[in-house]
């Protein structure tokens, strides 16, 4: 596992094949970072499926409303949390392989709980979606997430924790 320099701004995402360590970027997108930590601390991401996983593009998850057992899985990808939407926090950071981006509707200020992890450099997204983290260890586990829109048997985040709390 990677050396964790700032446990308060590091996410540990447990997948079926192992742990993904995500360095959050509070200096770049403080509101998005705070939201992810808040939802992780509430356990909201635990058990949430990857509902949109496109080969050569990205893996999307984070629908805490519909994306887990007890929710309407067929609606996964249409929901968010009970918290207000976030304003865009665009930066010059590119959407490179392993970066974490905020999923949203066509409204730039509609990100809430959903996010995606880029499988490859997706620079056509630059300046249009907020980048607020990067995988620093465990990208091989992200690469193994089952593909599909939605996948027939979707993978899920077993647990998502702030490293300072683990």
Chimera marker file (.cmm) of the C-alpha trace (Angstrom):
<marker_set name="trace">
<marker id="1" x="0.000" y="0.000" z="0.000" r="1" g="1" b="0" radius="0.5"/>
<marker id="2" x="1.168" y="3.537" z="-0.714" r="1" g="1" b="0" radius="0.5"/>
<marker id="3" x="2.601" y="5.740" z="1.987" r="1" g="1" b="0" radius="0.5"/>
<marker id="4" x="-0.225" y="7.899" z="3.340" r="1" g="1" b="0" radius="0.5"/>
<marker id="5" x="1.057" y="11.440" z="3.876" r="1" g="1" b="0" radius="0.5"/>
<marker id="6" x="-2.235" y="13.039" z="5.009" r="1" g="1" b="0" radius="0.5"/>
<marker id="7" x="-4.619" y="10.482" z="6.593" r="1" g="1" b="0" radius="0.5"/>
<marker id="8" x="-7.355" y="13.123" z="6.996" r="1" g="1" b="0" radius="0.5"/>
<marker id="9" x="-7.408" y="13.609" z="3.220" r="1" g="1" b="0" radius="0.5"/>
<marker id="10" x="-6.965" y="10.004" z="2.131" r="1" g="1" b="0" radius="0.5"/>
<marker id="11" x="-9.756" y="7.548" z="1.300" r="1" g="1" b="0" radius="0.5"/>
<marker id="12" x="-9.458" y="3.773" z="1.719" r="1" g="1" b="0" radius="0.5"/>
<marker id="13" x="-11.894" y="2.071" z="-0.661" r="1" g="1" b="0" radius="0.5"/>
<marker id="14" x="-12.246" y="-1.658" z="-0.161" r="1" g="1" b="0" radius="0.5"/>
<marker id="15" x="-13.147" y="-3.587" z="-3.333" r="1" g="1" b="0" radius="0.5"/>
<marker id="16" x="-13.516" y="-7.360" z="-3.738" r="1" g="1" b="0" radius="0.5"/>
<marker id="17" x="-9.938" y="-7.659" z="-5.012" r="1" g="1" b="0" radius="0.5"/>
<marker id="18" x="-8.260" y="-5.291" z="-2.537" r="1" g="1" b="0" radius="0.5"/>
<marker id="19" x="-7.838" y="-1.767" z="-1.210" r="1" g="1" b="0" radius="0.5"/>
<marker id="20" x="-7.754" y="1.360" z="-3.372" r="1" g="1" b="0" radius="0.5"/>
<marker id="21" x="-5.995" y="4.316" z="-1.717" r="1" g="1" b="0" radius="0.5"/>
<marker id="22" x="-7.198" y="7.723" z="-2.932" r="1" g="1" b="0" radius="0.5"/>
<marker id="23" x="-5.393" y="10.946" z="-2.122" r="1" g="1" b="0" radius="0.5"/>
<marker id="24" x="-7.949" y="13.750" z="-1.898" r="1" g="1" b="0" radius="0.5"/>
<marker id="25" x="-7.033" y="17.247" z="-3.093" r="1" g="1" b="0" radius="0.5"/>
<marker id="26" x="-8.521" y="19.802" z="-0.654" r="1" g="1" b="0" radius="0.5"/>
<marker id="27" x="-6.417" y="22.663" z="-2.056" r="1" g="1" b="0" radius="0.5"/>
<marker id="28" x="-8.014" y="22.063" z="-5.486" r="1" g="1" b="0" radius="0.5"/>
<marker id="29" x="-11.646" y="21.189" z="-4.665" r="1" g="1" b="0" radius="0.5"/>
<marker id="30" x="-12.338" y="21.696" z="-0.938" r="1" g="1" b="0" radius="0.5"/>
<marker id="31" x="-16.142" y="21.305" z="-1.103" r="1" g="1" b="0" radius="0.5"/>
<marker id="32" x="-15.960" y="18.017" z="-3.049" r="1" g="1" b="0" radius="0.5"/>
<marker id="33" x="-13.298" y="16.663" z="-0.684" r="1" g="1" b="0" radius="0.5"/>
<marker id="34" x="-15.387" y="17.561" z="2.375" r="1" g="1" b="0" radius="0.5"/>
<marker id="35" x="-18.476" y="15.903" z="0.862" r="1" g="1" b="0" radius="0.5"/>
<marker id="36" x="-16.650" y="12.648" z="0.131" r="1" g="1" b="0" radius="0.5"/>
<marker id="37" x="-15.229" y="12.542" z="3.656" r="1" g="1" b="0" radius="0.5"/>
<marker id="38" x="-18.621" y="13.366" z="5.178" r="1" g="1" b="0" radius="0.5"/>
<marker id="39" x="-20.386" y="10.585" z="3.251" r="1" g="1" b="0" radius="0.5"/>
<marker id="40" x="-17.559" y="8.123" z="3.961" r="1" g="1" b="0" radius="0.5"/>
<marker id="41" x="-17.764" y="8.885" z="7.677" r="1" g="1" b="0" radius="0.5"/>
<marker id="42" x="-21.535" y="8.303" z="7.593" r="1" g="1" b="0" radius="0.5"/>
<marker id="43" x="-20.975" y="4.917" z="5.911" r="1" g="1" b="0" radius="0.5"/>
<marker id="44" x="-23.104" y="6.125" z="2.992" r="1" g="1" b="0" radius="0.5"/>
<marker id="45" x="-20.744" y="4.692" z="0.337" r="1" g="1" b="0" radius="0.5"/>
<marker id="46" x="-20.505" y="1.231" z="1.933" r="1" g="1" b="0" radius="0.5"/>
<marker id="47" x="-22.123" y="-1.338" z="-0.359" r="1" g="1" b="0" radius="0.5"/>
<marker id="48" x="-22.749" y="1.097" z="-3.239" r="1" g="1" b="0" radius="0.5"/>
<marker id="49" x="-22.373" y="-0.449" z="-6.708" r="1" g="1" b="0" radius="0.5"/>
<marker id="50" x="-20.398" y="0.709" z="-9.729" r="1" g="1" b="0" radius="0.5"/>
<marker id="51" x="-23.389" y="1.362" z="-11.996" r="1" g="1" b="0" radius="0.5"/>
<marker id="52" x="-21.568" y="2.646" z="-15.101" r="1" g="1" b="0" radius="0.5"/>
<marker id="53" x="-18.237" y="1.102" z="-16.046" r="1" g="1" b="0" radius="0.5"/>
<marker id="54" x="-16.980" y="1.772" z="-19.567" r="1" g="1" b="0" radius="0.5"/>
<marker id="55" x="-13.883" y="0.000" z="-20.901" r="1" g="1" b="0" radius="0.5"/>
<marker id="56" x="-11.162" y="2.484" z="-21.817" r="1" g="1" b="0" radius="0.5"/>
<marker id="57" x="-13.015" y="5.322" z="-20.084" r="1" g="1" b="0" radius="0.5"/>
<marker id="58" x="-14.038" y="5.189" z="-16.410" r="1" g="1" b="0" radius="0.5"/>
<marker id="59" x="-15.849" y="3.473" z="-13.509" r="1" g="1" b="0" radius="0.5"/>
<marker id="60" x="-18.708" y="5.433" z="-11.917" r="1" g="1" b="0" radius="0.5"/>
<marker id="61" x="-20.239" y="4.904" z="-8.472" r="1" g="1" b="0" radius="0.5"/>
<marker id="62" x="-21.470" y="6.848" z="-5.472" r="1" g="1" b="0" radius="0.5"/>
<marker id="63" x="-25.260" y="6.845" z="-5.899" r="1" g="1" b="0" radius="0.5"/>
<marker id="64" x="-25.941" y="6.528" z="-2.170" r="1" g="1" b="0" radius="0.5"/>
<marker id="65" x="-29.701" y="6.867" z="-2.749" r="1" g="1" b="0" radius="0.5"/>
<marker id="66" x="-30.350" y="4.039" z="-5.238" r="1" g="1" b="0" radius="0.5"/>
<marker id="67" x="-27.041" y="2.204" z="-5.621" r="1" g="1" b="0" radius="0.5"/>
<marker id="68" x="-27.114" y="-0.310" z="-2.798" r="1" g="1" b="0" radius="0.5"/>
<marker id="69" x="-29.167" y="-3.091" z="-1.293" r="1" g="1" b="0" radius="0.5"/>
<marker id="70" x="-32.520" y="-1.729" z="-0.256" r="1" g="1" b="0" radius="0.5"/>
<marker id="71" x="-32.355" y="0.928" z="-2.966" r="1" g="1" b="0" radius="0.5"/>
<marker id="72" x="-33.876" y="0.776" z="-6.428" r="1" g="1" b="0" radius="0.5"/>
<marker id="73" x="-30.827" y="-0.604" z="-8.259" r="1" g="1" b="0" radius="0.5"/>
<marker id="74" x="-32.484" y="-0.019" z="-11.649" r="1" g="1" b="0" radius="0.5"/>
<marker id="75" x="-32.352" y="3.702" z="-10.848" r="1" g="1" b="0" radius="0.5"/>
<marker id="76" x="-28.677" y="3.618" z="-9.829" r="1" g="1" b="0" radius="0.5"/>
<marker id="77" x="-26.955" y="6.607" z="-11.355" r="1" g="1" b="0" radius="0.5"/>
<marker id="78" x="-29.970" y="8.919" z="-10.988" r="1" g="1" b="0" radius="0.5"/>
<marker id="79" x="-29.676" y="9.681" z="-7.281" r="1" g="1" b="0" radius="0.5"/>
<marker id="80" x="-27.461" y="11.390" z="-4.782" r="1" g="1" b="0" radius="0.5"/>
<marker id="81" x="-27.340" y="12.111" z="-1.080" r="1" g="1" b="0" radius="0.5"/>
<marker id="82" x="-29.751" y="14.158" z="1.011" r="1" g="1" b="0" radius="0.5"/>
<marker id="83" x="-27.206" y="16.985" z="1.008" r="1" g="1" b="0" radius="0.5"/>
<marker id="84" x="-27.302" y="19.976" z="-1.351" r="1" g="1" b="0" radius="0.5"/>
<marker id="85" x="-25.591" y="19.814" z="-4.735" r="1" g="1" b="0" radius="0.5"/>
<marker id="86" x="-22.076" y="21.211" z="-4.945" r="1" g="1" b="0" radius="0.5"/>
<marker id="87" x="-20.824" y="24.109" z="-7.067" r="1" g="1" b="0" radius="0.5"/>
<marker id="88" x="-18.275" y="23.162" z="-9.718" r="1" g="1" b="0" radius="0.5"/>
<marker id="89" x="-14.658" y="23.460" z="-8.598" r="1" g="1" b="0" radius="0.5"/>
<marker id="90" x="-12.929" y="23.278" z="-11.969" r="1" g="1" b="0" radius="0.5"/>
<marker id="91" x="-9.143" y="23.464" z="-12.044" r="1" g="1" b="0" radius="0.5"/>
<marker id="92" x="-6.232" y="23.027" z="-14.401" r="1" g="1" b="0" radius="0.5"/>
<marker id="93" x="-5.691" y="19.436" z="-13.176" r="1" g="1" b="0" radius="0.5"/>
<marker id="94" x="-6.105" y="17.033" z="-16.095" r="1" g="1" b="0" radius="0.5"/>
<marker id="95" x="-8.351" y="13.976" z="-16.047" r="1" g="1" b="0" radius="0.5"/>
<marker id="96" x="-5.448" y="11.524" z="-16.108" r="1" g="1" b="0" radius="0.5"/>
<marker id="97" x="-5.575" y="7.789" z="-15.436" r="1" g="1" b="0" radius="0.5"/>
<marker id="98" x="-6.485" y="7.231" z="-11.786" r="1" g="1" b="0" radius="0.5"/>
<marker id="99" x="-7.957" y="10.655" z="-11.110" r="1" g="1" b="0" radius="0.5"/>
<marker id="100" x="-11.250" y="10.984" z="-9.263" r="1" g="1" b="0" radius="0.5"/>
<marker id="101" x="-13.860" y="13.185" z="-10.931" r="1" g="1" b="0" radius="0.5"/>
<marker id="102" x="-17.226" y="14.443" z="-9.733" r="1" g="1" b="0" radius="0.5"/>
<marker id="103" x="-20.129" y="12.987" z="-11.703" r="1" g="1" b="0" radius="0.5"/>
<marker id="104" x="-22.950" y="15.415" z="-12.445" r="1" g="1" b="0" radius="0.5"/>
<marker id="105" x="-25.847" y="16.142" z="-14.778" r="1" g="1" b="0" radius="0.5"/>
<marker id="106" x="-25.602" y="18.666" z="-17.633" r="1" g="1" b="0" radius="0.5"/>
<marker id="107" x="-25.650" y="21.388" z="-14.948" r="1" g="1" b="0" radius="0.5"/>
<marker id="108" x="-22.023" y="21.997" z="-13.881" r="1" g="1" b="0" radius="0.5"/>
<marker id="109" x="-23.227" y="22.759" z="-10.333" r="1" g="1" b="0" radius="0.5"/>
<marker id="110" x="-25.110" y="19.482" z="-9.821" r="1" g="1" b="0" radius="0.5"/>
<marker id="111" x="-22.426" y="17.178" z="-8.391" r="1" g="1" b="0" radius="0.5"/>
<marker id="112" x="-23.564" y="15.540" z="-5.172" r="1" g="1" b="0" radius="0.5"/>
<marker id="113" x="-22.302" y="12.093" z="-4.128" r="1" g="1" b="0" radius="0.5"/>
<marker id="114" x="-21.431" y="10.331" z="-7.378" r="1" g="1" b="0" radius="0.5"/>
<marker id="115" x="-17.903" y="10.147" z="-8.714" r="1" g="1" b="0" radius="0.5"/>
<marker id="116" x="-15.838" y="8.336" z="-11.322" r="1" g="1" b="0" radius="0.5"/>
<marker id="117" x="-12.309" y="7.008" z="-11.548" r="1" g="1" b="0" radius="0.5"/>
<marker id="118" x="-10.616" y="7.364" z="-14.927" r="1" g="1" b="0" radius="0.5"/>
<marker id="119" x="-9.219" y="4.151" z="-16.447" r="1" g="1" b="0" radius="0.5"/>
<marker id="120" x="-7.165" y="6.198" z="-18.905" r="1" g="1" b="0" radius="0.5"/>
<marker id="121" x="-6.237" y="9.811" z="-19.644" r="1" g="1" b="0" radius="0.5"/>
<marker id="122" x="-9.559" y="11.475" z="-20.538" r="1" g="1" b="0" radius="0.5"/>
<marker id="123" x="-8.410" y="14.999" z="-21.314" r="1" g="1" b="0" radius="0.5"/>
<marker id="124" x="-11.614" y="15.812" z="-23.222" r="1" g="1" b="0" radius="0.5"/>
<marker id="125" x="-13.176" y="16.131" z="-19.716" r="1" g="1" b="0" radius="0.5"/>
<marker id="126" x="-10.660" y="18.779" z="-18.600" r="1" g="1" b="0" radius="0.5"/>
<marker id="127" x="-12.275" y="21.966" z="-17.318" r="1" g="1" b="0" radius="0.5"/>
<marker id="128" x="-15.758" y="20.402" z="-17.474" r="1" g="1" b="0" radius="0.5"/>
<marker id="129" x="-15.753" y="18.065" z="-14.459" r="1" g="1" b="0" radius="0.5"/>
<marker id="130" x="-14.223" y="18.654" z="-11.034" r="1" g="1" b="0" radius="0.5"/>
<marker id="131" x="-11.088" y="16.621" z="-10.257" r="1" g="1" b="0" radius="0.5"/>
<marker id="132" x="-10.739" y="16.145" z="-6.501" r="1" g="1" b="0" radius="0.5"/>
<marker id="133" x="-8.555" y="13.107" z="-5.941" r="1" g="1" b="0" radius="0.5"/>
<marker id="134" x="-6.185" y="10.550" z="-7.418" r="1" g="1" b="0" radius="0.5"/>
<marker id="135" x="-5.542" y="6.867" z="-6.859" r="1" g="1" b="0" radius="0.5"/>
<marker id="136" x="-2.098" y="6.473" z="-5.290" r="1" g="1" b="0" radius="0.5"/>
<marker id="137" x="-2.298" y="2.709" z="-4.726" r="1" g="1" b="0" radius="0.5"/>
<marker id="138" x="-4.553" y="-0.112" z="-5.891" r="1" g="1" b="0" radius="0.5"/>
<marker id="139" x="-5.350" y="1.012" z="-9.423" r="1" g="1" b="0" radius="0.5"/>
<marker id="140" x="-5.074" y="-2.658" z="-10.415" r="1" g="1" b="0" radius="0.5"/>
<marker id="141" x="-8.252" y="-3.244" z="-8.341" r="1" g="1" b="0" radius="0.5"/>
<marker id="142" x="-10.072" y="-0.425" z="-10.149" r="1" g="1" b="0" radius="0.5"/>
<marker id="143" x="-9.014" y="-2.004" z="-13.457" r="1" g="1" b="0" radius="0.5"/>
<marker id="144" x="-10.792" y="-5.235" z="-12.425" r="1" g="1" b="0" radius="0.5"/>
<marker id="145" x="-14.224" y="-3.648" z="-11.812" r="1" g="1" b="0" radius="0.5"/>
<marker id="146" x="-16.896" y="-5.418" z="-13.897" r="1" g="1" b="0" radius="0.5"/>
<marker id="147" x="-17.803" y="-3.480" z="-17.058" r="1" g="1" b="0" radius="0.5"/>
<marker id="148" x="-21.309" y="-2.517" z="-18.199" r="1" g="1" b="0" radius="0.5"/>
<marker id="149" x="-23.912" y="0.255" z="-18.310" r="1" g="1" b="0" radius="0.5"/>
<marker id="150" x="-25.103" y="-1.115" z="-15.950" r="1" g="1" b="0" radius="0.5"/>
<marker id="151" x="-23.070" y="-4.285" z="-15.392" r="1" g="1" b="0" radius="0.5"/>
<marker id="152" x="-25.189" y="-7.459" z="-15.185" r="1" g="1" b="0" radius="0.5"/>
<marker id="153" x="-23.530" y="-8.310" z="-11.836" r="1" g="1" b="0" radius="0.5"/>
<marker id="154" x="-22.090" y="-5.011" z="-10.640" r="1" g="1" b="0" radius="0.5"/>
<marker id="155" x="-19.151" y="-4.768" z="-8.285" r="1" g="1" b="0" radius="0.5"/>
<marker id="156" x="-19.569" y="-2.650" z="-5.176" r="1" g="1" b="0" radius="0.5"/>
<marker id="157" x="-17.517" y="-0.648" z="-2.750" r="1" g="1" b="0" radius="0.5"/>
<marker id="158" x="-17.426" y="-2.936" z="0.283" r="1" g="1" b="0" radius="0.5"/>
<marker id="159" x="-16.351" y="-0.038" z="2.491" r="1" g="1" b="0" radius="0.5"/>
<marker id="160" x="-15.126" y="3.524" z="2.075" r="1" g="1" b="0" radius="0.5"/>
<marker id="161" x="-13.288" y="5.118" z="4.991" r="1" g="1" b="0" radius="0.5"/>
<marker id="162" x="-11.194" y="8.187" z="5.711" r="1" g="1" b="0" radius="0.5"/>
<marker id="163" x="-7.715" y="6.825" z="6.523" r="1" g="1" b="0" radius="0.5"/>
<marker id="164" x="-7.556" y="8.932" z="9.713" r="1" g="1" b="0" radius="0.5"/>
<marker id="165" x="-10.522" y="6.913" z="11.031" r="1" g="1" b="0" radius="0.5"/>
<marker id="166" x="-9.335" y="3.454" z="9.929" r="1" g="1" b="0" radius="0.5"/>
<link id1="1" id2="2" r="1" g="1" b="0" radius="0.2"/>
<link id1="2" id2="3" r="1" g="1" b="0" radius="0.2"/>
<link id1="3" id2="4" r="1" g="1" b="0" radius="0.2"/>
<link id1="4" id2="5" r="1" g="1" b="0" radius="0.2"/>
<link id1="5" id2="6" r="1" g="1" b="0" radius="0.2"/>
<link id1="6" id2="7" r="1" g="1" b="0" radius="0.2"/>
<link id1="7" id2="8" r="1" g="1" b="0" radius="0.2"/>
<link id1="8" id2="9" r="1" g="1" b="0" radius="0.2"/>
<link id1="9" id2="10" r="1" g="1" b="0" radius="0.2"/>
<link id1="10" id2="11" r="1" g="1" b="0" radius="0.2"/>
<link id1="11" id2="12" r="1" g="1" b="0" radius="0.2"/>
<link id1="12" id2="13" r="1" g="1" b="0" radius="0.2"/>
<link id1="13" id2="14" r="1" g="1" b="0" radius="0.2"/>
<link id1="14" id2="15" r="1" g="1" b="0" radius="0.2"/>
<link id1="15" id2="16" r="1" g="1" b="0" radius="0.2"/>
<link id1="16" id2="17" r="1" g="1" b="0" radius="0.2"/>
<link id1="17" id2="18" r="1" g="1" b="0" radius="0.2"/>
<link id1="18" id2="19" r="1" g="1" b="0" radius="0.2"/>
<link id1="19" id2="20" r="1" g="1" b="0" radius="0.2"/>
<link id1="20" id2="21" r="1" g="1" b="0" radius="0.2"/>
<link id1="21" id2="22" r="1" g="1" b="0" radius="0.2"/>
<link id1="22" id2="23" r="1" g="1" b="0" radius="0.2"/>
<link id1="23" id2="24" r="1" g="1" b="0" radius="0.2"/>
<link id1="24" id2="25" r="1" g="1" b="0" radius="0.2"/>
<link id1="25" id2="26" r="1" g="1" b="0" radius="0.2"/>
<link id1="26" id2="27" r="1" g="1" b="0" radius="0.2"/>
<link id1="27" id2="28" r="1" g="1" b="0" radius="0.2"/>
<link id1="28" id2="29" r="1" g="1" b="0" radius="0.2"/>
<link id1="29" id2="30" r="1" g="1" b="0" radius="0.2"/>
<link id1="30" id2="31" r="1" g="1" b="0" radius="0.2"/>
<link id1="31" id2="32" r="1" g="1" b="0" radius="0.2"/>
<link id1="32" id2="33" r="1" g="1" b="0" radius="0.2"/>
<link id1="33" id2="34" r="1" g="1" b="0" radius="0.2"/>
<link id1="34" id2="35" r="1" g="1" b="0" radius="0.2"/>
<link id1="35" id2="36" r="1" g="1" b="0" radius="0.2"/>
<link id1="36" id2="37" r="1" g="1" b="0" radius="0.2"/>
<link id1="37" id2="38" r="1" g="1" b="0" radius="0.2"/>
<link id1="38" id2="39" r="1" g="1" b="0" radius="0.2"/>
<link id1="39" id2="40" r="1" g="1" b="0" radius="0.2"/>
<link id1="40" id2="41" r="1" g="1" b="0" radius="0.2"/>
<link id1="41" id2="42" r="1" g="1" b="0" radius="0.2"/>
<link id1="42" id2="43" r="1" g="1" b="0" radius="0.2"/>
<link id1="43" id2="44" r="1" g="1" b="0" radius="0.2"/>
<link id1="44" id2="45" r="1" g="1" b="0" radius="0.2"/>
<link id1="45" id2="46" r="1" g="1" b="0" radius="0.2"/>
<link id1="46" id2="47" r="1" g="1" b="0" radius="0.2"/>
<link id1="47" id2="48" r="1" g="1" b="0" radius="0.2"/>
<link id1="48" id2="49" r="1" g="1" b="0" radius="0.2"/>
<link id1="49" id2="50" r="1" g="1" b="0" radius="0.2"/>
<link id1="50" id2="51" r="1" g="1" b="0" radius="0.2"/>
<link id1="51" id2="52" r="1" g="1" b="0" radius="0.2"/>
<link id1="52" id2="53" r="1" g="1" b="0" radius="0.2"/>
<link id1="53" id2="54" r="1" g="1" b="0" radius="0.2"/>
<link id1="54" id2="55" r="1" g="1" b="0" radius="0.2"/>
<link id1="55" id2="56" r="1" g="1" b="0" radius="0.2"/>
<link id1="56" id2="57" r="1" g="1" b="0" radius="0.2"/>
<link id1="57" id2="58" r="1" g="1" b="0" radius="0.2"/>
<link id1="58" id2="59" r="1" g="1" b="0" radius="0.2"/>
<link id1="59" id2="60" r="1" g="1" b="0" radius="0.2"/>
<link id1="60" id2="61" r="1" g="1" b="0" radius="0.2"/>
<link id1="61" id2="62" r="1" g="1" b="0" radius="0.2"/>
<link id1="62" id2="63" r="1" g="1" b="0" radius="0.2"/>
<link id1="63" id2="64" r="1" g="1" b="0" radius="0.2"/>
<link id1="64" id2="65" r="1" g="1" b="0" radius="0.2"/>
<link id1="65" id2="66" r="1" g="1" b="0" radius="0.2"/>
<link id1="66" id2="67" r="1" g="1" b="0" radius="0.2"/>
<link id1="67" id2="68" r="1" g="1" b="0" radius="0.2"/>
<link id1="68" id2="69" r="1" g="1" b="0" radius="0.2"/>
<link id1="69" id2="70" r="1" g="1" b="0" radius="0.2"/>
<link id1="70" id2="71" r="1" g="1" b="0" radius="0.2"/>
<link id1="71" id2="72" r="1" g="1" b="0" radius="0.2"/>
<link id1="72" id2="73" r="1" g="1" b="0" radius="0.2"/>
<link id1="73" id2="74" r="1" g="1" b="0" radius="0.2"/>
<link id1="74" id2="75" r="1" g="1" b="0" radius="0.2"/>
<link id1="75" id2="76" r="1" g="1" b="0" radius="0.2"/>
<link id1="76" id2="77" r="1" g="1" b="0" radius="0.2"/>
<link id1="77" id2="78" r="1" g="1" b="0" radius="0.2"/>
<link id1="78" id2="79" r="1" g="1" b="0" radius="0.2"/>
<link id1="79" id2="80" r="1" g="1" b="0" radius="0.2"/>
<link id1="80" id2="81" r="1" g="1" b="0" radius="0.2"/>
<link id1="81" id2="82" r="1" g="1" b="0" radius="0.2"/>
<link id1="82" id2="83" r="1" g="1" b="0" radius="0.2"/>
<link id1="83" id2="84" r="1" g="1" b="0" radius="0.2"/>
<link id1="84" id2="85" r="1" g="1" b="0" radius="0.2"/>
<link id1="85" id2="86" r="1" g="1" b="0" radius="0.2"/>
<link id1="86" id2="87" r="1" g="1" b="0" radius="0.2"/>
<link id1="87" id2="88" r="1" g="1" b="0" radius="0.2"/>
<link id1="88" id2="89" r="1" g="1" b="0" radius="0.2"/>
<link id1="89" id2="90" r="1" g="1" b="0" radius="0.2"/>
<link id1="90" id2="91" r="1" g="1" b="0" radius="0.2"/>
<link id1="91" id2="92" r="1" g="1" b="0" radius="0.2"/>
<link id1="92" id2="93" r="1" g="1" b="0" radius="0.2"/>
<link id1="93" id2="94" r="1" g="1" b="0" radius="0.2"/>
<link id1="94" id2="95" r="1" g="1" b="0" radius="0.2"/>
<link id1="95" id2="96" r="1" g="1" b="0" radius="0.2"/>
<link id1="96" id2="97" r="1" g="1" b="0" radius="0.2"/>
<link id1="97" id2="98" r="1" g="1" b="0" radius="0.2"/>
<link id1="98" id2="99" r="1" g="1" b="0" radius="0.2"/>
<link id1="99" id2="100" r="1" g="1" b="0" radius="0.2"/>
<link id1="100" id2="101" r="1" g="1" b="0" radius="0.2"/>
<link id1="101" id2="102" r="1" g="1" b="0" radius="0.2"/>
<link id1="102" id2="103" r="1" g="1" b="0" radius="0.2"/>
<link id1="103" id2="104" r="1" g="1" b="0" radius="0.2"/>
<link id1="104" id2="105" r="1" g="1" b="0" radius="0.2"/>
<link id1="105" id2="106" r="1" g="1" b="0" radius="0.2"/>
<link id1="106" id2="107" r="1" g="1" b="0" radius="0.2"/>
<link id1="107" id2="108" r="1" g="1" b="0" radius="0.2"/>
<link id1="108" id2="109" r="1" g="1" b="0" radius="0.2"/>
<link id1="109" id2="110" r="1" g="1" b="0" radius="0.2"/>
<link id1="110" id2="111" r="1" g="1" b="0" radius="0.2"/>
<link id1="111" id2="112" r="1" g="1" b="0" radius="0.2"/>
<link id1="112" id2="113" r="1" g="1" b="0" radius="0.2"/>
<link id1="113" id2="114" r="1" g="1" b="0" radius="0.2"/>
<link id1="114" id2="115" r="1" g="1" b="0" radius="0.2"/>
<link id1="115" id2="116" r="1" g="1" b="0" radius="0.2"/>
<link id1="116" id2="117" r="1" g="1" b="0" radius="0.2"/>
<link id1="117" id2="118" r="1" g="1" b="0" radius="0.2"/>
<link id1="118" id2="119" r="1" g="1" b="0" radius="0.2"/>
<link id1="119" id2="120" r="1" g="1" b="0" radius="0.2"/>
<link id1="120" id2="121" r="1" g="1" b="0" radius="0.2"/>
<link id1="121" id2="122" r="1" g="1" b="0" radius="0.2"/>
<link id1="122" id2="123" r="1" g="1" b="0" radius="0.2"/>
<link id1="123" id2="124" r="1" g="1" b="0" radius="0.2"/>
<link id1="124" id2="125" r="1" g="1" b="0" radius="0.2"/>
<link id1="125" id2="126" r="1" g="1" b="0" radius="0.2"/>
<link id1="126" id2="127" r="1" g="1" b="0" radius="0.2"/>
<link id1="127" id2="128" r="1" g="1" b="0" radius="0.2"/>
<link id1="128" id2="129" r="1" g="1" b="0" radius="0.2"/>
<link id1="129" id2="130" r="1" g="1" b="0" radius="0.2"/>
<link id1="130" id2="131" r="1" g="1" b="0" radius="0.2"/>
<link id1="131" id2="132" r="1" g="1" b="0" radius="0.2"/>
<link id1="132" id2="133" r="1" g="1" b="0" radius="0.2"/>
<link id1="133" id2="134" r="1" g="1" b="0" radius="0.2"/>
<link id1="134" id2="135" r="1" g="1" b="0" radius="0.2"/>
<link id1="135" id2="136" r="1" g="1" b="0" radius="0.2"/>
<link id1="136" id2="137" r="1" g="1" b="0" radius="0.2"/>
<link id1="137" id2="138" r="1" g="1" b="0" radius="0.2"/>
<link id1="138" id2="139" r="1" g="1" b="0" radius="0.2"/>
<link id1="139" id2="140" r="1" g="1" b="0" radius="0.2"/>
<link id1="140" id2="141" r="1" g="1" b="0" radius="0.2"/>
<link id1="141" id2="142" r="1" g="1" b="0" radius="0.2"/>
<link id1="142" id2="143" r="1" g="1" b="0" radius="0.2"/>
<link id1="143" id2="144" r="1" g="1" b="0" radius="0.2"/>
<link id1="144" id2="145" r="1" g="1" b="0" radius="0.2"/>
<link id1="145" id2="146" r="1" g="1" b="0" radius="0.2"/>
<link id1="146" id2="147" r="1" g="1" b="0" radius="0.2"/>
<link id1="147" id2="148" r="1" g="1" b="0" radius="0.2"/>
<link id1="148" id2="149" r="1" g="1" b="0" radius="0.2"/>
<link id1="149" id2="150" r="1" g="1" b="0" radius="0.2"/>
<link id1="150" id2="151" r="1" g="1" b="0" radius="0.2"/>
<link id1="151" id2="152" r="1" g="1" b="0" radius="0.2"/>
<link id1="152" id2="153" r="1" g="1" b="0" radius="0.2"/>
<link id1="153" id2="154" r="1" g="1" b="0" radius="0.2"/>
<link id1="154" id2="155" r="1" g="1" b="0" radius="0.2"/>
<link id1="155" id2="156" r="1" g="1" b="0" radius="0.2"/>
<link id1="156" id2="157" r="1" g="1" b="0" radius="0.2"/>
<link id1="157" id2="158" r="1" g="1" b="0" radius="0.2"/>
<link id1="158" id2="159" r="1" g="1" b="0" radius="0.2"/>
<link id1="159" id2="160" r="1" g="1" b="0" radius="0.2"/>
<link id1="160" id2="161" r="1" g="1" b="0" radius="0.2"/>
<link id1="161" id2="162" r="1" g="1" b="0" radius="0.2"/>
<link id1="162" id2="163" r="1" g="1" b="0" radius="0.2"/>
<link id1="163" id2="164" r="1" g="1" b="0" radius="0.2"/>
<link id1="164" id2="165" r="1" g="1" b="0" radius="0.2"/>
<link id1="165" id2="166" r="1" g="1" b="0" radius="0.2"/>
</marker_set>
